[in-house]
Amino acid sequence: MNNRVAIVSLVTGAAFSCAAVAAPFNDPRSERNEAIEKAQAGEPRDPACYGLTLVATGGAAPRNPGTLAVRWAGQTNFELAYKGRVILLDAFYDRGSIYRSIGFKAAEVKKADAILIGHGHFDHMSDAASVGARTGATVVGAPVTTEKLATQPIDPKQVRTVTGQGGEVLKFDGFTVEPVLARHGQPDKHMTEVMEGAVNSIAPPLTEKQKAELAPIRARGTSDRRVIMEGTIVYLITLDSGFRIIFRDSGGAVTEQETALMQRVGPVDLAIVAASAEFLNSVSSQRALEHMRAYRPDVYMPGHHDAPTTGHVPLWRATEPSFQAMKEENPKLVTVSRGYREPICFNTEFNIQRSK
C-alpha cells in the first residue's frame, strides 16, 4: 500500500510540475528558439491562444500585453489581436453558400480598430464598409478601393486613401502601418485559359439561386483594371514591441517599392502572403520564393489558398510544395498554416529588431 501511494504521489507531483512549467501557448518559433519557451514557462494557459472565436466577434483577447494572436478566416482575411487592439486584414466574410463556412457572419464583427484592404476585388473588401461602419474602425485602401467604399454606407472620415508610393505612415495606439505599392497577381493567360476551362468543365455550374446570392456580394467590390498596377497595397505593420508583420493579399511580382522598403527596414518577424494563383505548384513555388527573399521573414503564413466549392475555378491551392521549396533554400524558416479561426500566438517581445 505504501509503495502504491508513493507511486501515485510521484505521478501526481510530476503532473503538477509539468503544469507549473507549461507555457501559455506554443509560439511557432519556440522549437528553434529555446529562449522563447523559457521566457513563458510557468505562465497559465492563455484562452485567447486556443479558442476558435475571434476577438472581433467577442472572443478572449490575449492576456499578456506582449502576446499577438493571429487568426485566418478564409481567403486573405486575418485578425491580429494585440494589446486590446484588433487589426483586420481584408474583409470578405459573407461569402455565400458556395464557400465553406468560416464560422461567423460579418454582422457578428463588433470590434476593430483598423481594417487594411490589400486590394478592391470583391473577395477582399465586400464587407469592409459594413464592418467599418459598425465598429468605427479606420478603413485603409488604395484610391480605386476607397472610391468603391465612397459608394457604400460608411462615414468618409473613417476611410484613409493611400498610394503606397512612400512617406505614408499611419499611427495607431500600439502599432503603426506603412502602406507600400505592390502588384496584383497576373497568371499566364495561356495556362489559365486551358486550366480554368478544364476545371470548370467538370465543376457543377452555379444555380440561379447561387447567382442571385453572389450578385450583391460582387457588387461591393471593384473589377477596375487599375487594381493590377495601382490598386494593390502591401502593409508593413510594426507593433510597439518592435515585432514586424508584412501583409500581402495577392501573389504578384515584387515591386520596386517593396524592394526599397525591405532594403530600408530589413527582415520581418511574420509574413502573411497570398499564394500565387498559378495552377502549377512549380510556378507558384517560384513566386513564394520571390516573396520570401524580399521579406526575409522568421515565420511565413499563407493566405488565399481556399476556394469555393463550385463556380469559377473551385480549386484549393496546395501550400506544402511552396513551403518545401522555401525551406530548402532557408532551413531556418518557420512555416505555419491552420484552419479557419484557429489561433497562432507569438511572444512579440522576441523580435528581429531587439535581437540586432
C-alpha positions as a Markdown table, in Angstrom:
| # | Residue | x | y | z |
|---|---|---|---|---|
| 1 | Met | 0.0 | 0.0 | 0.0 |
| 2 | Asn | 2.7 | 2.4 | 0.9 |
| 3 | Asn | 4.5 | 1.8 | -2.3 |
| 4 | Arg | 1.3 | 2.3 | -4.3 |
| 5 | Val | 0.7 | 5.6 | -2.5 |
| 6 | Ala | 4.3 | 6.7 | -3.2 |
| 7 | Ile | 3.9 | 5.9 | -6.9 |
| 8 | Val | 0.6 | 7.8 | -7.1 |
| 9 | Ser | 2.2 | 10.8 | -5.3 |
| 10 | Leu | 5.2 | 10.7 | -7.6 |
| 11 | Val | 3.0 | 10.7 | -10.7 |
| 12 | Thr | 0.7 | 13.4 | -9.3 |
| 13 | Gly | 3.7 | 15.6 | -8.4 |
| 14 | Ala | 5.2 | 15.1 | -11.9 |
| 15 | Ala | 1.9 | 16.2 | -13.4 |
| 16 | Phe | 1.8 | 19.3 | -11.3 |
| 17 | Ser | 5.4 | 20.0 | -12.1 |
| 18 | Cys | 4.7 | 19.8 | -15.8 |
| 19 | Ala | 1.7 | 22.1 | -15.4 |
| 20 | Ala | 3.8 | 24.6 | -13.5 |
| 21 | Val | 6.4 | 25.0 | -16.2 |
| 22 | Ala | 3.9 | 24.8 | -19.2 |
| 23 | Ala | 3.8 | 27.8 | -21.5 |
| 24 | Pro | 0.6 | 29.8 | -22.0 |
| 25 | Phe | 0.8 | 28.9 | -25.7 |
| 26 | Asn | 3.1 | 27.4 | -28.3 |
| 27 | Asp | 4.9 | 30.2 | -30.2 |
| 28 | Pro | 5.7 | 28.6 | -33.6 |
| 29 | Arg | 9.3 | 29.9 | -33.2 |
| 30 | Ser | 9.9 | 28.2 | -29.8 |
| 31 | Glu | 11.1 | 24.9 | -31.2 |
| 32 | Arg | 14.0 | 26.8 | -32.7 |
| 33 | Asn | 14.5 | 29.4 | -30.0 |
| 34 | Glu | 14.7 | 27.9 | -26.5 |
| 35 | Ala | 14.7 | 31.4 | -25.0 |
| 36 | Ile | 11.1 | 32.0 | -26.1 |
| 37 | Glu | 10.0 | 28.8 | -24.4 |
| 38 | Lys | 11.9 | 29.6 | -21.2 |
| 39 | Ala | 10.5 | 33.1 | -21.0 |
| 40 | Gln | 7.0 | 31.8 | -20.9 |
| 41 | Ala | 7.5 | 28.9 | -18.6 |
| 42 | Gly | 5.1 | 28.8 | -15.6 |
| 43 | Glu | 2.6 | 31.2 | -17.1 |
| 44 | Pro | -1.0 | 30.0 | -17.1 |
| 45 | Arg | -2.7 | 28.8 | -20.3 |
| 46 | Asp | -4.0 | 31.7 | -22.4 |
| 47 | Pro | -7.5 | 31.0 | -23.6 |
| 48 | Ala | -7.1 | 33.5 | -26.4 |
| 49 | Cys | -4.5 | 31.2 | -28.0 |
| 50 | Tyr | -6.8 | 28.2 | -28.0 |
| 51 | Gly | -10.3 | 29.3 | -28.6 |
| 52 | Leu | -11.9 | 29.5 | -32.0 |
| 53 | Thr | -13.7 | 32.8 | -31.5 |
| 54 | Leu | -12.2 | 35.9 | -33.0 |
| 55 | Val | -11.6 | 38.8 | -30.6 |
| 56 | Ala | -13.6 | 40.9 | -33.2 |
| 57 | Thr | -16.6 | 38.7 | -32.6 |
| 58 | Gly | -16.4 | 38.5 | -28.8 |
| 59 | Gly | -13.6 | 36.1 | -28.1 |
| 60 | Ala | -11.0 | 36.5 | -25.4 |
| 61 | Ala | -8.1 | 38.9 | -26.1 |
| 62 | Pro | -4.6 | 37.8 | -25.3 |
| 63 | Arg | -3.9 | 38.1 | -21.6 |
| 64 | Asn | -0.3 | 39.2 | -21.8 |
| 65 | Pro | 0.2 | 42.6 | -23.4 |
| 66 | Gly | 3.2 | 41.2 | -25.3 |
| 67 | Thr | 1.2 | 38.4 | -27.0 |
| 68 | Leu | -0.1 | 38.7 | -30.6 |
| 69 | Ala | -2.9 | 36.3 | -31.7 |
| 70 | Val | -3.3 | 35.7 | -35.4 |
| 71 | Arg | -6.4 | 34.0 | -36.9 |
| 72 | Trp | -7.1 | 33.2 | -40.5 |
| 73 | Ala | -10.7 | 33.5 | -41.6 |
| 74 | Gly | -10.6 | 32.3 | -45.2 |
| 75 | Gln | -9.2 | 33.9 | -48.4 |
| 76 | Thr | -6.8 | 36.6 | -47.1 |
| 77 | Asn | -9.0 | 37.6 | -44.1 |
| 78 | Phe | -6.8 | 37.7 | -41.0 |
| 79 | Glu | -7.3 | 39.0 | -37.5 |
| 80 | Leu | -4.4 | 40.4 | -35.5 |
| 81 | Ala | -5.2 | 40.9 | -31.8 |
| 82 | Tyr | -2.6 | 42.8 | -29.7 |
| 83 | Lys | -2.9 | 44.8 | -26.5 |
| 84 | Gly | -6.6 | 45.0 | -26.7 |
| 85 | Arg | -6.5 | 46.2 | -30.3 |
| 86 | Val | -7.9 | 44.4 | -33.3 |
| 87 | Ile | -6.5 | 44.8 | -36.8 |
| 88 | Leu | -8.5 | 43.2 | -39.6 |
| 89 | Leu | -6.7 | 42.3 | -42.8 |
| 90 | Asp | -9.2 | 42.3 | -45.7 |
| 91 | Ala | -12.9 | 41.9 | -45.1 |
| 92 | Phe | -14.7 | 39.1 | -47.0 |
| 93 | Tyr | -16.9 | 37.3 | -44.5 |
| 94 | Asp | -20.3 | 36.8 | -46.0 |
| 95 | Arg | -19.0 | 34.8 | -48.9 |
| 96 | Gly | -22.2 | 32.9 | -49.9 |
| 97 | Ser | -23.1 | 29.3 | -49.9 |
| 98 | Ile | -20.6 | 28.2 | -52.5 |
| 99 | Tyr | -17.8 | 28.7 | -49.9 |
| 100 | Arg | -17.3 | 26.6 | -46.8 |
| 101 | Ser | -18.5 | 28.5 | -43.7 |
| 102 | Ile | -15.8 | 30.4 | -41.8 |
| 103 | Gly | -17.9 | 30.2 | -38.6 |
| 104 | Phe | -19.3 | 33.7 | -38.3 |
| 105 | Lys | -21.1 | 36.4 | -40.3 |
| 106 | Ala | -20.0 | 40.0 | -41.0 |
| 107 | Ala | -22.8 | 41.2 | -38.7 |
| 108 | Glu | -21.1 | 39.5 | -35.7 |
| 109 | Val | -17.9 | 41.5 | -36.1 |
| 110 | Lys | -18.3 | 44.2 | -33.4 |
| 111 | Lys | -14.7 | 45.2 | -32.6 |
| 112 | Ala | -12.0 | 46.5 | -34.9 |
| 113 | Asp | -9.5 | 49.4 | -34.8 |
| 114 | Ala | -8.2 | 49.2 | -38.3 |
| 115 | Ile | -9.2 | 47.4 | -41.5 |
| 116 | Leu | -6.4 | 47.1 | -44.0 |
| 117 | Ile | -7.7 | 46.3 | -47.5 |
| 118 | Gly | -5.0 | 44.9 | -49.8 |
| 119 | His | -7.0 | 45.4 | -53.0 |
| 120 | Gly | -10.5 | 46.1 | -54.1 |
| 121 | His | -11.7 | 42.9 | -55.6 |
| 122 | Phe | -15.0 | 41.8 | -54.0 |
| 123 | Asp | -13.4 | 38.7 | -52.3 |
| 124 | His | -11.2 | 41.1 | -50.3 |
| 125 | Met | -13.4 | 44.1 | -49.5 |
| 126 | Ser | -17.0 | 43.2 | -49.8 |
| 127 | Asp | -17.7 | 43.6 | -46.0 |
| 128 | Ala | -15.3 | 46.4 | -45.3 |
| 129 | Ala | -17.9 | 49.2 | -45.3 |
| 130 | Ser | -20.5 | 47.4 | -43.1 |
| 131 | Val | -17.8 | 46.2 | -40.6 |
| 132 | Gly | -16.1 | 49.6 | -40.6 |
| 133 | Ala | -19.4 | 51.4 | -40.0 |
| 134 | Arg | -20.4 | 49.1 | -37.2 |
| 135 | Thr | -17.0 | 49.2 | -35.4 |
| 136 | Gly | -15.9 | 52.7 | -36.1 |
| 137 | Ala | -12.6 | 51.3 | -37.5 |
| 138 | Thr | -10.3 | 53.2 | -39.8 |
| 139 | Val | -10.5 | 51.5 | -43.2 |
| 140 | Val | -7.4 | 51.8 | -45.4 |
| 141 | Gly | -7.0 | 51.2 | -49.1 |
| 142 | Ala | -5.7 | 52.3 | -52.5 |
| 143 | Pro | -7.6 | 55.0 | -54.4 |
| 144 | Val | -9.5 | 52.5 | -56.5 |
| 145 | Thr | -10.6 | 50.7 | -53.3 |
| 146 | Thr | -11.7 | 53.8 | -51.4 |
| 147 | Glu | -13.6 | 55.1 | -54.5 |
| 148 | Lys | -15.7 | 52.0 | -54.2 |
| 149 | Leu | -16.1 | 52.5 | -50.4 |
| 150 | Ala | -17.4 | 56.0 | -51.2 |
| 151 | Thr | -20.5 | 54.4 | -52.8 |
| 152 | Gln | -21.3 | 52.4 | -49.7 |
| 153 | Pro | -22.7 | 53.4 | -46.3 |
| 154 | Ile | -19.6 | 54.3 | -44.2 |
| 155 | Asp | -18.5 | 57.7 | -42.9 |
| 156 | Pro | -15.9 | 59.1 | -45.2 |
| 157 | Lys | -14.0 | 60.3 | -42.2 |
| 158 | Gln | -13.2 | 56.7 | -41.3 |
| 159 | Val | -11.7 | 56.0 | -44.7 |
| 160 | Arg | -8.0 | 56.6 | -45.5 |
| 161 | Thr | -6.7 | 56.6 | -49.0 |
| 162 | Val | -3.1 | 55.6 | -49.5 |
| 163 | Thr | -1.0 | 55.2 | -52.7 |
| 164 | Gly | 1.9 | 53.2 | -51.3 |
| 165 | Gln | 4.4 | 55.4 | -53.1 |
| 166 | Gly | 6.4 | 56.2 | -49.9 |
| 167 | Gly | 6.2 | 58.6 | -47.0 |
| 168 | Glu | 2.8 | 57.4 | -45.7 |
| 169 | Val | 2.9 | 56.1 | -42.1 |
| 170 | Leu | -0.4 | 55.6 | -40.2 |
| 171 | Lys | -0.1 | 55.8 | -36.5 |
| 172 | Phe | -2.5 | 53.9 | -34.2 |
| 173 | Asp | -2.4 | 53.1 | -30.4 |
| 174 | Gly | 0.1 | 50.3 | -30.1 |
| 175 | Phe | 1.1 | 49.9 | -33.8 |
| 176 | Thr | 2.0 | 51.8 | -37.0 |
| 177 | Val | 1.1 | 50.9 | -40.6 |
| 178 | Glu | 3.2 | 51.7 | -43.6 |
| 179 | Pro | 1.5 | 51.1 | -47.0 |
| 180 | Val | 3.6 | 50.1 | -50.0 |
| 181 | Leu | 2.6 | 49.8 | -53.6 |
| 182 | Ala | 2.5 | 46.2 | -54.7 |
| 183 | Arg | 1.3 | 44.4 | -57.9 |
| 184 | His | -1.7 | 42.1 | -58.2 |
| 185 | Gly | -1.0 | 38.6 | -59.5 |
| 186 | Gln | -1.2 | 38.0 | -63.2 |
| 187 | Pro | -1.0 | 34.3 | -64.1 |
| 188 | Asp | -0.1 | 33.5 | -67.6 |
| 189 | Lys | -3.3 | 33.6 | -69.6 |
| 190 | His | -2.3 | 30.7 | -71.8 |
| 191 | Met | -2.1 | 28.5 | -68.7 |
| 192 | Thr | -5.3 | 29.9 | -67.0 |
| 193 | Glu | -7.4 | 29.6 | -70.1 |
| 194 | Val | -6.6 | 25.9 | -70.5 |
| 195 | Met | -6.7 | 25.0 | -66.8 |
| 196 | Glu | -9.8 | 27.1 | -65.9 |
| 197 | Gly | -11.6 | 25.6 | -68.9 |
| 198 | Ala | -10.7 | 22.1 | -67.8 |
| 199 | Val | -11.7 | 22.6 | -64.1 |
| 200 | Asn | -14.9 | 24.5 | -64.9 |
| 201 | Ser | -16.0 | 21.8 | -67.4 |
| 202 | Ile | -16.3 | 19.2 | -64.6 |
| 203 | Ala | -17.4 | 21.5 | -61.8 |
| 204 | Pro | -21.2 | 21.9 | -61.2 |
| 205 | Pro | -22.4 | 25.2 | -62.6 |
| 206 | Leu | -23.9 | 27.9 | -60.4 |
| 207 | Thr | -27.6 | 27.6 | -59.9 |
| 208 | Glu | -29.8 | 30.6 | -60.4 |
| 209 | Lys | -30.2 | 30.9 | -56.7 |
| 210 | Gln | -26.4 | 31.0 | -56.2 |
| 211 | Lys | -26.0 | 33.6 | -58.9 |
| 212 | Ala | -28.6 | 35.8 | -57.2 |
| 213 | Glu | -26.8 | 35.3 | -53.8 |
| 214 | Leu | -23.4 | 36.3 | -55.3 |
| 215 | Ala | -24.6 | 39.3 | -57.2 |
| 216 | Pro | -24.8 | 41.8 | -54.3 |
| 217 | Ile | -21.5 | 40.4 | -52.8 |
| 218 | Arg | -19.7 | 41.0 | -56.1 |
| 219 | Ala | -21.2 | 44.5 | -56.4 |
| 220 | Arg | -19.4 | 45.6 | -53.2 |
| 221 | Gly | -16.0 | 45.2 | -54.9 |
| 222 | Thr | -14.4 | 46.6 | -58.0 |
| 223 | Ser | -13.1 | 45.0 | -61.2 |
| 224 | Asp | -11.4 | 48.1 | -62.3 |
| 225 | Arg | -8.2 | 47.3 | -64.2 |
| 226 | Arg | -6.3 | 49.8 | -62.0 |
| 227 | Val | -6.3 | 47.2 | -59.3 |
| 228 | Ile | -3.5 | 45.4 | -61.0 |
| 229 | Met | -0.8 | 48.1 | -61.1 |
| 230 | Glu | -2.2 | 50.9 | -58.9 |
| 231 | Gly | -4.6 | 49.3 | -56.5 |
| 232 | Thr | -2.8 | 46.6 | -54.7 |
| 233 | Ile | -1.1 | 47.6 | -51.4 |
| 234 | Val | 1.3 | 45.7 | -49.1 |
| 235 | Tyr | 1.1 | 46.7 | -45.5 |
| 236 | Leu | 4.1 | 46.7 | -43.1 |
| 237 | Ile | 2.7 | 46.6 | -39.6 |
| 238 | Thr | 5.0 | 47.4 | -36.7 |
| 239 | Leu | 3.9 | 46.8 | -33.2 |
| 240 | Asp | 5.2 | 49.0 | -30.4 |
| 241 | Ser | 7.3 | 46.0 | -29.2 |
| 242 | Gly | 9.2 | 46.1 | -32.5 |
| 243 | Phe | 7.6 | 43.0 | -33.9 |
| 244 | Arg | 7.1 | 43.4 | -37.7 |
| 245 | Ile | 4.4 | 41.9 | -39.9 |
| 246 | Ile | 4.1 | 42.2 | -43.7 |
| 247 | Phe | 0.7 | 41.5 | -45.3 |
| 248 | Arg | 0.3 | 40.9 | -49.0 |
| 249 | Asp | -3.1 | 39.7 | -50.2 |
| 250 | Ser | -2.2 | 38.9 | -53.8 |
| 251 | Gly | 0.6 | 36.7 | -55.2 |
| 252 | Gly | 2.0 | 39.2 | -57.8 |
| 253 | Ala | 5.6 | 40.0 | -58.6 |
| 254 | Val | 7.6 | 42.0 | -56.0 |
| 255 | Thr | 7.7 | 45.7 | -56.9 |
| 256 | Glu | 10.5 | 48.3 | -56.8 |
| 257 | Gln | 8.6 | 49.9 | -53.9 |
| 258 | Glu | 8.6 | 46.7 | -51.9 |
| 259 | Thr | 12.3 | 46.1 | -52.6 |
| 260 | Ala | 13.2 | 49.6 | -51.5 |
| 261 | Leu | 11.1 | 49.2 | -48.3 |
| 262 | Met | 12.7 | 45.9 | -47.3 |
| 263 | Gln | 16.2 | 47.2 | -48.0 |
| 264 | Arg | 15.4 | 50.1 | -45.6 |
| 265 | Val | 13.7 | 48.2 | -42.8 |
| 266 | Gly | 15.3 | 44.7 | -43.0 |
| 267 | Pro | 13.7 | 41.3 | -42.3 |
| 268 | Val | 10.3 | 40.9 | -40.8 |
| 269 | Asp | 9.1 | 38.6 | -38.0 |
| 270 | Leu | 6.0 | 37.4 | -39.8 |
| 271 | Ala | 5.0 | 37.4 | -43.4 |
| 272 | Ile | 1.4 | 36.8 | -44.3 |
| 273 | Val | 1.3 | 36.3 | -48.0 |
| 274 | Ala | -1.3 | 35.2 | -50.6 |
| 275 | Ala | -0.5 | 32.0 | -52.5 |
| 276 | Ser | 0.1 | 32.6 | -56.2 |
| 277 | Ala | -2.9 | 31.9 | -58.4 |
| 278 | Glu | -0.8 | 29.8 | -60.8 |
| 279 | Phe | -2.1 | 26.3 | -61.3 |
| 280 | Leu | 1.3 | 24.6 | -61.3 |
| 281 | Asn | 3.0 | 24.1 | -58.0 |
| 282 | Ser | 6.4 | 24.6 | -59.6 |
| 283 | Val | 5.4 | 28.1 | -60.7 |
| 284 | Ser | 3.6 | 29.1 | -57.5 |
| 285 | Ser | 6.6 | 27.9 | -55.5 |
| 286 | Gln | 8.8 | 30.2 | -57.5 |
| 287 | Arg | 6.6 | 33.2 | -56.6 |
| 288 | Ala | 6.7 | 32.2 | -53.0 |
| 289 | Leu | 10.5 | 32.1 | -53.1 |
| 290 | Glu | 10.4 | 35.6 | -54.5 |
| 291 | His | 8.3 | 36.8 | -51.6 |
| 292 | Met | 10.4 | 35.0 | -49.1 |
| 293 | Arg | 13.6 | 36.5 | -50.5 |
| 294 | Ala | 12.1 | 40.0 | -50.4 |
| 295 | Tyr | 10.7 | 39.9 | -46.9 |
| 296 | Arg | 13.2 | 37.5 | -45.2 |
| 297 | Pro | 10.6 | 36.5 | -42.5 |
| 298 | Asp | 11.2 | 34.4 | -39.5 |
| 299 | Val | 7.7 | 32.9 | -39.9 |
| 300 | Tyr | 5.7 | 32.6 | -43.1 |
| 301 | Met | 1.9 | 32.2 | -43.2 |
| 302 | Pro | -0.1 | 31.6 | -46.4 |
| 303 | Gly | -3.5 | 33.0 | -47.5 |
| 304 | His | -5.8 | 32.8 | -50.5 |
| 305 | His | -5.4 | 29.1 | -50.7 |
| 306 | Asp | -9.0 | 28.2 | -50.1 |
| 307 | Ala | -11.7 | 28.4 | -52.8 |
| 308 | Pro | -15.4 | 28.0 | -53.5 |
| 309 | Thr | -16.9 | 24.5 | -53.9 |
| 310 | Thr | -18.4 | 25.4 | -57.3 |
| 311 | Gly | -18.4 | 28.2 | -59.8 |
| 312 | His | -15.3 | 29.9 | -61.1 |
| 313 | Val | -12.3 | 27.6 | -60.6 |
| 314 | Pro | -13.3 | 25.8 | -57.4 |
| 315 | Leu | -9.7 | 24.7 | -56.7 |
| 316 | Trp | -7.9 | 24.9 | -53.4 |
| 317 | Arg | -4.1 | 25.5 | -53.7 |
| 318 | Ala | -1.6 | 23.3 | -52.0 |
| 319 | Thr | 0.8 | 25.1 | -49.7 |
| 320 | Glu | 3.2 | 22.3 | -48.9 |
| 321 | Pro | 5.2 | 22.5 | -52.3 |
| 322 | Ser | 5.9 | 26.2 | -51.6 |
| 323 | Phe | 6.7 | 25.5 | -48.0 |
| 324 | Gln | 9.2 | 22.8 | -49.0 |
| 325 | Ala | 10.8 | 25.0 | -51.7 |
| 326 | Met | 11.3 | 27.8 | -49.2 |
| 327 | Lys | 12.7 | 25.6 | -46.5 |
| 328 | Glu | 15.2 | 24.0 | -48.9 |
| 329 | Glu | 16.6 | 27.5 | -49.5 |
| 330 | Asn | 16.2 | 28.7 | -45.9 |
| 331 | Pro | 16.1 | 25.8 | -43.4 |
| 332 | Lys | 15.6 | 28.3 | -40.6 |
| 333 | Leu | 12.2 | 29.5 | -42.0 |
| 334 | Val | 9.2 | 28.5 | -39.9 |
| 335 | Thr | 6.0 | 27.9 | -42.0 |
| 336 | Val | 2.6 | 27.6 | -40.3 |
| 337 | Ser | -0.9 | 27.2 | -41.6 |
| 338 | Arg | -4.0 | 26.5 | -39.6 |
| 339 | Gly | -7.7 | 26.0 | -40.2 |
| 340 | Tyr | -10.4 | 28.8 | -40.1 |
| 341 | Arg | -10.2 | 30.8 | -36.8 |
| 342 | Glu | -7.5 | 28.6 | -35.2 |
| 343 | Pro | -5.2 | 31.0 | -33.3 |
| 344 | Ile | -1.5 | 31.2 | -33.7 |
| 345 | Cys | 0.2 | 33.2 | -30.9 |
| 346 | Phe | 3.5 | 35.0 | -30.7 |
| 347 | Asn | 5.5 | 36.4 | -27.9 |
| 348 | Thr | 6.3 | 39.7 | -29.6 |
| 349 | Glu | 8.9 | 40.7 | -27.0 |
| 350 | Phe | 11.1 | 38.4 | -29.1 |
| 351 | Asn | 11.6 | 40.0 | -32.4 |
| 352 | Ile | 14.3 | 40.7 | -35.0 |
| 353 | Gln | 14.6 | 44.4 | -34.1 |
| 354 | Arg | 15.5 | 43.6 | -30.5 |
| 355 | Ser | 17.9 | 40.8 | -31.4 |
| 356 | Lys | 20.1 | 43.1 | -33.5 |
